[in-house]
Amino acid sequence: MGIYVNLNQKQAGPFEAVQINQMFTNGQVTLETLGWMDGMANWEPLSSPSFSSLGIGTQILGKQVSQSSSTPEKQIFESGTFAVGAAISQAFTFFKANMLGSISWLALTGVLGSTMIGALLIPLISVNLFACVKRFMDSGKKMDLGDLFDFSKAVEKIAGPIVLGFIIGVGFVFLIIPGLIFSMWWTFSPCVLAHQPNFSFTDAMKESRNAAKGNWIKMLLLFFLLGLLQILGALCLGIGLLVTIPVGHIALYCAYYQCKKSN
């Protein structure tokens, strides 16, 4: 039976069940990846009964069940790498497929930022946007506006970035170089919280620093290009910022996602 899967927002296949299981082993698909075969009304995750009845993903599901009975292990990964152009391109791809949600995130940050209490929620919805990007890149699932208001691990999502911003700000006040180094080390921390929900913010800071290793020049180039992108957005009567600001934010997660996948 031919099985089609969604890989990088493109239909691939047909594959046999044995091939799909090999793709699990190779890291090409996850249980959240969408699949389809004859007789199905809609695309479904590979974790669904339609596929598990064929023996697809059962080994992965078995591992998850056995792990759920014990305390989850937090593994800090070693440094990977990313392609600057690919990160920005992936960010544009997400924006085009989720334009309403992306612009809504930007509008919400503006509205919430107008009050002190509301501003506290900006880090939360920003991490949640990263989580939406992860789901889209893993399975092609589009974001819902309600996804921005996921209050699970709210303390980590809110307090962590605020404390981190304070530390980086102090670094820039006293000496520019420490502030720049701290920024490079911990840029990916909110991305890690979205990618690894079981991590504390201190764990996220450690993983962010590992992700930055060996990528200093690429990160500087990414920051430079995203800065130019914002200038171009501003030159388009400011309307372009509706695109460039969300894309710039999303590109940071795409860079981290590549580091994670390339490891």
KATA-V613261 format. One record per residue. N is the residue number from 1. PSI is psi in degrees with one decimal (NA if undefined). OMEGA is omega in whole degrees, -180 to 180 (999 if undefined). D_LAST is the distance of its C-alpha to the last C-alpha in Angstrom with 1 decimal. Layout:
n->N psi->PSI omega->OMEGA d_last->D_LAST
n->N psi->PSI omega->OMEGA d_last->D_LAST
//
This chain:
n->1 psi->129.0 omega->-179 d_last->33.0
n->2 psi->129.3 omega->-179 d_last->30.8
n->3 psi->129.9 omega->178 d_last->28.0
n->4 psi->144.5 omega->179 d_last->26.5
n->5 psi->157.7 omega->178 d_last->23.3
n->6 psi->107.6 omega->178 d_last->22.1
n->7 psi->115.8 omega->-180 d_last->18.9
n->8 psi->44.4 omega->178 d_last->18.1
n->9 psi->22.1 omega->176 d_last->21.7
n->10 psi->143.9 omega->179 d_last->23.2
n->11 psi->131.1 omega->178 d_last->25.1
n->12 psi->145.8 omega->179 d_last->23.8
n->13 psi->-171.8 omega->7 d_last->25.8
n->14 psi->154.5 omega->178 d_last->28.0
n->15 psi->157.3 omega->172 d_last->26.1
n->16 psi->164.3 omega->-178 d_last->27.5
n->17 psi->-39.9 omega->-180 d_last->26.5
n->18 psi->-38.6 omega->179 d_last->25.0
n->19 psi->-38.7 omega->179 d_last->22.8
n->20 psi->-43.2 omega->179 d_last->21.6
n->21 psi->-34.4 omega->177 d_last->20.7
n->22 psi->-33.6 omega->178 d_last->18.8
n->23 psi->-32.1 omega->173 d_last->16.8
n->24 psi->-46.8 omega->-179 d_last->16.0
n->25 psi->-39.0 omega->-178 d_last->14.8
n->26 psi->-5.9 omega->-180 d_last->12.6
n->27 psi->13.6 omega->-179 d_last->11.2
n->28 psi->-27.5 omega->179 d_last->13.4
n->29 psi->161.2 omega->175 d_last->15.7
n->30 psi->176.5 omega->179 d_last->16.2
n->31 psi->-20.0 omega->180 d_last->19.6
n->32 psi->-12.2 omega->179 d_last->20.2
n->33 psi->135.9 omega->-179 d_last->19.9
n->34 psi->140.7 omega->179 d_last->23.5
n->35 psi->162.6 omega->179 d_last->25.5
n->36 psi->146.4 omega->173 d_last->29.1
n->37 psi->167.5 omega->-179 d_last->31.6
n->38 psi->135.9 omega->179 d_last->35.3
n->39 psi->-10.8 omega->-180 d_last->37.4
n->40 psi->137.1 omega->180 d_last->35.0
n->41 psi->-34.6 omega->-177 d_last->36.4
n->42 psi->166.9 omega->173 d_last->33.1
n->43 psi->141.5 omega->-178 d_last->29.3
n->44 psi->154.6 omega->175 d_last->28.0
n->45 psi->151.2 omega->180 d_last->24.6
n->46 psi->-10.0 omega->177 d_last->23.6
n->47 psi->-7.0 omega->-176 d_last->24.4
n->48 psi->157.1 omega->180 d_last->28.0
n->49 psi->-29.8 omega->-180 d_last->30.9
n->50 psi->-35.7 omega->-179 d_last->31.5
n->51 psi->-37.3 omega->-179 d_last->28.3
n->52 psi->-27.8 omega->178 d_last->28.2
n->53 psi->-18.3 omega->178 d_last->31.8
n->54 psi->3.0 omega->-179 d_last->30.5
n->55 psi->11.2 omega->-179 d_last->28.0
n->56 psi->124.5 omega->176 d_last->25.0
n->57 psi->5.2 omega->-176 d_last->22.3
n->58 psi->-33.0 omega->178 d_last->24.7
n->59 psi->-39.9 omega->178 d_last->22.4
n->60 psi->-44.4 omega->179 d_last->19.8
n->61 psi->-39.2 omega->179 d_last->22.8
n->62 psi->-39.6 omega->178 d_last->24.2
n->63 psi->-39.9 omega->-179 d_last->21.2
n->64 psi->-38.2 omega->180 d_last->21.3
n->65 psi->-43.4 omega->-179 d_last->25.0
n->66 psi->-33.5 omega->180 d_last->24.8
n->67 psi->-29.9 omega->-177 d_last->22.2
n->68 psi->-18.6 omega->180 d_last->24.5
n->69 psi->-6.8 omega->178 d_last->27.3
n->70 psi->171.6 omega->-180 d_last->25.6
n->71 psi->126.9 omega->-179 d_last->24.1
n->72 psi->137.0 omega->180 d_last->20.6
n->73 psi->133.4 omega->179 d_last->18.1
n->74 psi->112.1 omega->-178 d_last->16.1
n->75 psi->123.0 omega->177 d_last->12.8
n->76 psi->120.8 omega->-175 d_last->11.4
n->77 psi->157.3 omega->177 d_last->7.6
n->78 psi->166.7 omega->-173 d_last->6.9
n->79 psi->135.9 omega->170 d_last->6.6
n->80 psi->-154.5 omega->178 d_last->4.5
n->81 psi->171.9 omega->179 d_last->7.5
n->82 psi->160.9 omega->176 d_last->10.0
n->83 psi->123.5 omega->-175 d_last->13.4
n->84 psi->-48.8 omega->-179 d_last->16.4
n->85 psi->-40.1 omega->-179 d_last->18.6
n->86 psi->-38.2 omega->179 d_last->16.4
n->87 psi->-45.0 omega->180 d_last->15.9
n->88 psi->-40.1 omega->179 d_last->19.7
n->89 psi->-43.3 omega->178 d_last->20.4
n->90 psi->-36.4 omega->178 d_last->18.5
n->91 psi->-41.9 omega->177 d_last->20.4
n->92 psi->-37.8 omega->179 d_last->23.7
n->93 psi->-45.2 omega->178 d_last->23.0
n->94 psi->-43.7 omega->-178 d_last->22.6
n->95 psi->-44.7 omega->-178 d_last->25.7
n->96 psi->-36.4 omega->-179 d_last->27.8
n->97 psi->-19.9 omega->-176 d_last->27.1
n->98 psi->46.1 omega->-173 d_last->27.7
n->99 psi->-46.3 omega->-178 d_last->30.2
n->100 psi->-45.6 omega->-180 d_last->32.5
n->101 psi->-40.0 omega->-179 d_last->30.0
n->102 psi->-45.3 omega->180 d_last->28.3
n->103 psi->-33.4 omega->177 d_last->31.8
n->104 psi->-38.6 omega->176 d_last->32.9
n->105 psi->-45.0 omega->-180 d_last->30.1
n->106 psi->-43.5 omega->180 d_last->31.4
n->107 psi->-40.4 omega->-180 d_last->35.0
n->108 psi->-39.4 omega->179 d_last->34.3
n->109 psi->-35.8 omega->178 d_last->32.8
n->110 psi->-44.0 omega->-180 d_last->36.1
n->111 psi->-47.7 omega->-179 d_last->38.3
n->112 psi->-34.3 omega->-179 d_last->36.7
n->113 psi->-10.7 omega->-179 d_last->36.6
n->114 psi->-12.4 omega->177 d_last->40.4
n->115 psi->151.6 omega->-177 d_last->41.0
n->116 psi->-43.4 omega->-179 d_last->39.7
n->117 psi->-43.1 omega->179 d_last->39.0
n->118 psi->-35.5 omega->-179 d_last->37.3
n->119 psi->-25.6 omega->180 d_last->35.0
n->120 psi->-21.2 omega->-178 d_last->33.5
n->121 psi->-11.1 omega->-178 d_last->32.1
n->122 psi->-45.4 omega->177 d_last->30.3
n->123 psi->-36.1 omega->-179 d_last->27.1
n->124 psi->-50.0 omega->-178 d_last->27.2
n->125 psi->-24.3 omega->178 d_last->27.5
n->126 psi->-42.6 omega->176 d_last->24.9
n->127 psi->-40.1 omega->-180 d_last->22.2
n->128 psi->-33.0 omega->176 d_last->23.7
n->129 psi->-41.2 omega->177 d_last->23.3
n->130 psi->-39.4 omega->179 d_last->19.6
n->131 psi->-36.2 omega->177 d_last->19.7
n->132 psi->-39.2 omega->178 d_last->21.8
n->133 psi->-42.1 omega->179 d_last->19.2
n->134 psi->-47.8 omega->-179 d_last->16.5
n->135 psi->-39.4 omega->-180 d_last->19.2
n->136 psi->-42.8 omega->-178 d_last->20.1
n->137 psi->-30.3 omega->179 d_last->16.8
n->138 psi->-42.8 omega->-170 d_last->16.2
n->139 psi->-6.7 omega->-178 d_last->19.8
n->140 psi->6.7 omega->-179 d_last->21.9
n->141 psi->128.5 omega->179 d_last->24.0
n->142 psi->155.2 omega->-177 d_last->25.9
n->143 psi->151.9 omega->170 d_last->26.6
n->144 psi->149.2 omega->-179 d_last->29.9
n->145 psi->-35.0 omega->-180 d_last->31.6
n->146 psi->-20.9 omega->179 d_last->31.9
n->147 psi->-23.9 omega->-179 d_last->28.1
n->148 psi->-15.7 omega->-176 d_last->28.4
n->149 psi->40.7 omega->174 d_last->30.7
n->150 psi->111.9 omega->-175 d_last->28.5
n->151 psi->10.4 omega->174 d_last->29.8
n->152 psi->139.3 omega->-178 d_last->27.6
n->153 psi->35.9 omega->-175 d_last->26.2
n->154 psi->-37.3 omega->-178 d_last->28.4
n->155 psi->-44.9 omega->179 d_last->29.0
n->156 psi->-42.3 omega->-176 d_last->25.3
n->157 psi->-31.0 omega->-176 d_last->25.0
n->158 psi->-55.0 omega->-173 d_last->28.2
n->159 psi->-40.3 omega->-177 d_last->28.8
n->160 psi->-56.9 omega->-180 d_last->25.3
n->161 psi->-32.8 omega->179 d_last->25.1
n->162 psi->-47.1 omega->178 d_last->28.8
n->163 psi->-41.9 omega->180 d_last->28.5
n->164 psi->-43.0 omega->178 d_last->25.5
n->165 psi->-37.5 omega->178 d_last->27.5
n->166 psi->-45.2 omega->-179 d_last->30.4
n->167 psi->-45.5 omega->180 d_last->28.6
n->168 psi->-40.0 omega->179 d_last->27.2
n->169 psi->-42.6 omega->178 d_last->30.8
n->170 psi->-40.4 omega->179 d_last->32.4
n->171 psi->-39.7 omega->179 d_last->30.2
n->172 psi->-32.4 omega->-179 d_last->31.4
n->173 psi->-46.1 omega->-175 d_last->34.9
n->174 psi->-44.8 omega->178 d_last->35.3
n->175 psi->134.6 omega->-177 d_last->33.2
n->176 psi->-40.1 omega->-176 d_last->31.1
n->177 psi->-48.5 omega->177 d_last->28.5
n->178 psi->-39.4 omega->179 d_last->27.5
n->179 psi->-40.1 omega->179 d_last->27.3
n->180 psi->-42.3 omega->180 d_last->25.1
n->181 psi->-45.9 omega->179 d_last->22.7
n->182 psi->-40.0 omega->179 d_last->22.7
n->183 psi->-42.8 omega->-179 d_last->22.0
n->184 psi->-41.7 omega->-179 d_last->18.9
n->185 psi->-46.1 omega->-164 d_last->17.7
n->186 psi->11.2 omega->178 d_last->18.4
n->187 psi->-39.4 omega->-174 d_last->18.3
n->188 psi->-0.9 omega->-175 d_last->15.4
n->189 psi->-48.8 omega->177 d_last->17.2
n->190 psi->-32.2 omega->178 d_last->19.1
n->191 psi->-40.5 omega->-180 d_last->16.0
n->192 psi->-40.5 omega->179 d_last->14.5
n->193 psi->-35.8 omega->178 d_last->17.9
n->194 psi->-36.3 omega->-176 d_last->17.9
n->195 psi->-33.6 omega->-177 d_last->14.5
n->196 psi->81.8 omega->-174 d_last->15.3
n->197 psi->-21.7 omega->-179 d_last->19.1
n->198 psi->-3.9 omega->-179 d_last->19.7
n->199 psi->144.3 omega->167 d_last->18.5
n->200 psi->169.8 omega->-179 d_last->21.3
n->201 psi->-31.2 omega->177 d_last->21.3
n->202 psi->-37.6 omega->174 d_last->21.0
n->203 psi->-42.1 omega->-179 d_last->17.8
n->204 psi->-38.7 omega->179 d_last->16.6
n->205 psi->-40.2 omega->179 d_last->17.7
n->206 psi->-45.3 omega->-178 d_last->15.8
n->207 psi->-36.7 omega->178 d_last->12.4
n->208 psi->-42.5 omega->-180 d_last->13.5
n->209 psi->-39.4 omega->177 d_last->14.4
n->210 psi->-39.8 omega->-180 d_last->11.1
n->211 psi->-31.0 omega->-178 d_last->9.5
n->212 psi->-20.7 omega->-178 d_last->12.5
n->213 psi->129.8 omega->178 d_last->12.1
n->214 psi->1.1 omega->-178 d_last->12.4
n->215 psi->19.0 omega->-175 d_last->12.9
n->216 psi->-48.4 omega->-177 d_last->16.6
n->217 psi->-42.4 omega->179 d_last->18.3
n->218 psi->-37.8 omega->179 d_last->16.2
n->219 psi->-41.5 omega->177 d_last->17.0
n->220 psi->-41.4 omega->178 d_last->20.6
n->221 psi->-40.7 omega->178 d_last->20.9
n->222 psi->-46.9 omega->179 d_last->19.6
n->223 psi->-41.4 omega->-179 d_last->22.1
n->224 psi->-46.7 omega->-179 d_last->24.8
n->225 psi->-36.8 omega->178 d_last->24.4
n->226 psi->-32.8 omega->175 d_last->24.4
n->227 psi->-43.8 omega->177 d_last->27.5
n->228 psi->-36.6 omega->180 d_last->29.1
n->229 psi->-39.2 omega->179 d_last->28.4
n->230 psi->-34.9 omega->177 d_last->30.3
n->231 psi->-43.3 omega->178 d_last->33.1
n->232 psi->-39.0 omega->178 d_last->33.4
n->233 psi->-39.8 omega->180 d_last->33.5
n->234 psi->-34.3 omega->-180 d_last->36.3
n->235 psi->-23.6 omega->179 d_last->38.2
n->236 psi->52.6 omega->180 d_last->38.5
n->237 psi->22.0 omega->180 d_last->41.1
n->238 psi->-18.7 omega->-178 d_last->38.4
n->239 psi->-32.1 omega->180 d_last->37.8
n->240 psi->-23.2 omega->179 d_last->34.6
n->241 psi->-22.9 omega->176 d_last->33.1
n->242 psi->-23.0 omega->178 d_last->33.1
n->243 psi->-48.6 omega->-170 d_last->30.3
n->244 psi->-33.2 omega->179 d_last->28.6
n->245 psi->-51.3 omega->176 d_last->28.3
n->246 psi->-40.9 omega->-179 d_last->26.4
n->247 psi->-41.2 omega->179 d_last->24.3
n->248 psi->-41.5 omega->179 d_last->23.4
n->249 psi->-45.9 omega->-177 d_last->22.5
n->250 psi->-35.0 omega->-178 d_last->20.4
n->251 psi->-31.9 omega->178 d_last->18.5
n->252 psi->-43.5 omega->179 d_last->17.1
n->253 psi->-39.3 omega->-180 d_last->15.5
n->254 psi->-36.8 omega->178 d_last->14.3
n->255 psi->-44.3 omega->179 d_last->12.6
n->256 psi->-41.5 omega->-180 d_last->10.8
n->257 psi->-41.6 omega->178 d_last->10.1
n->258 psi->-42.3 omega->178 d_last->8.5
n->259 psi->-42.9 omega->-178 d_last->6.2
n->260 psi->-43.6 omega->-177 d_last->5.5
n->261 psi->-31.1 omega->-176 d_last->5.5
n->262 psi->-11.0 omega->-179 d_last->3.8
n->263 psi->NA omega->999 d_last->0.0
//
